[in-house]
Amino acid sequence: MTAVVRPKTVYDDEQQRLLSVAVEKARAAEVAEEEAWQAIKAARDAKVLDTDLCGEDTPPRFNRATLNRKFGPRSA
């Protein structure tokens, strides 16, 4: 089986600008999410309750089940 090489798409200036903005925003979102997890871990290590870390003001992806999967269950 041979690989098919797709021709490079040529974008106009506006399309290229929008592509660059989209990539920049996606990378910034990844960095922001990692920083959020680091802050949550620091608060959790400082004995802030998971129920408070995953309260009503927290986005749904930051929930107790995810905290336990990511960092392990709290030690007793």
C-alpha positions as CSV (number, residue, x, y, z in Angstrom):
1,M,0.0,0.0,0.0
2,T,1.4,3.4,-1.0
3,A,0.7,6.6,0.9
4,V,-1.2,9.3,-0.9
5,V,0.3,12.7,-0.5
6,R,-2.4,15.4,-0.4
7,P,-1.5,18.6,-2.1
8,K,-1.0,21.5,0.3
9,T,-4.0,23.7,0.6
10,V,-3.3,27.4,-0.3
11,Y,-5.2,29.9,1.8
12,D,-5.8,33.5,1.2
13,D,-4.5,36.1,3.7
14,E,-7.8,36.1,5.7
15,Q,-8.0,32.4,5.9
16,Q,-4.4,32.1,7.0
17,R,-5.0,34.8,9.7
18,L,-8.1,32.9,11.0
19,L,-6.2,29.6,11.0
20,S,-3.3,31.2,13.0
21,V,-5.8,32.7,15.5
22,A,-7.5,29.3,15.9
23,V,-4.2,27.5,16.5
24,E,-3.0,30.2,19.0
25,K,-6.3,30.0,21.0
26,A,-6.2,26.2,21.1
27,R,-2.7,26.2,22.4
28,A,-3.5,28.9,25.0
29,A,-6.5,26.8,26.1
30,E,-4.3,23.8,26.6
31,V,-1.9,25.9,28.7
32,A,-4.7,27.4,30.7
33,E,-6.2,24.0,31.5
34,E,-2.9,22.6,32.6
35,E,-2.5,25.6,34.9
36,A,-5.9,25.0,36.3
37,W,-5.1,21.4,37.1
38,Q,-1.9,22.5,38.8
39,A,-3.8,25.0,40.9
40,I,-6.4,22.4,41.8
41,K,-3.6,20.0,42.8
42,A,-2.0,22.6,45.0
43,A,-5.3,23.4,46.7
44,R,-6.1,19.7,47.2
45,D,-2.6,19.2,48.7
46,A,-3.3,22.0,51.1
47,K,-6.4,20.1,52.3
48,V,-9.1,22.1,50.4
49,L,-12.1,19.8,50.2
50,D,-12.9,18.2,46.8
51,T,-16.5,19.3,47.2
52,D,-15.3,22.9,47.3
53,L,-12.8,22.5,44.5
54,C,-15.6,21.0,42.3
55,G,-18.4,23.3,43.3
56,E,-21.0,25.1,41.3
57,D,-18.6,27.6,40.0
58,T,-16.2,25.0,38.5
59,P,-16.5,23.8,34.9
60,P,-18.0,20.3,34.7
61,R,-14.7,18.7,33.6
62,F,-13.3,19.5,37.0
63,N,-15.3,17.1,39.0
64,R,-14.5,14.7,41.9
65,A,-14.4,11.6,39.8
66,T,-11.9,13.2,37.5
67,L,-9.8,14.5,40.4
68,N,-9.7,11.0,41.8
69,R,-8.7,9.5,38.4
70,K,-6.0,12.2,37.8
71,F,-4.5,12.5,41.3
72,G,-5.8,9.3,43.1
73,P,-8.2,9.1,45.9
74,R,-7.7,11.2,49.0
75,S,-5.7,9.5,51.7
76,A,-7.7,9.1,54.9
